[in-house]
């Protein structure tokens, strides 16, 4: 069922170009009420107000809404701005301290695990032991005048 406004404008609900036209008229009416139109657009809206009772009725409804929304009082906040901002910063500080504590705990646990593994490995001989002697002690001799590995003549 079509409203009188749609019927007077020849609009059908399925006609998207007419719906766009209706939307544009509403936008112009809203801008008219806010004083945002050019002289030509203002003249067009005034002509619609004079000739179209449904459009005029919509205008009166929007005026009432505009008037009532300006008289609505904003409730007072029970928390001052300073108290609210201090609370926000306190919460952020608590979260930062908690994160730092978790990081420090994680590093400590990792150090204990690595130390335990290293201790066990060294005791059981799982890691190679360098420069370890078995029984006899052999002297380490280094030939300074003769290399241990033959150096090719191209590199000399």
LINSUL-V337936 format. One record per helix or strand of 2 or more residues. SS is the DSSP state (H for helix, E for strand). FROM is the first residue (numbers start at 0). TO is the last residue. If there is no record, write none. Layout:
# LINSUL-V337936
ss | from | to
SS | FROM | TO
SS | FROM | TO
This chain:
# LINSUL-V337936
ss | from | to
H | 3 | 8
H | 15 | 32
H | 38 | 50
H | 52 | 70
H | 80 | 123
H | 152 | 154
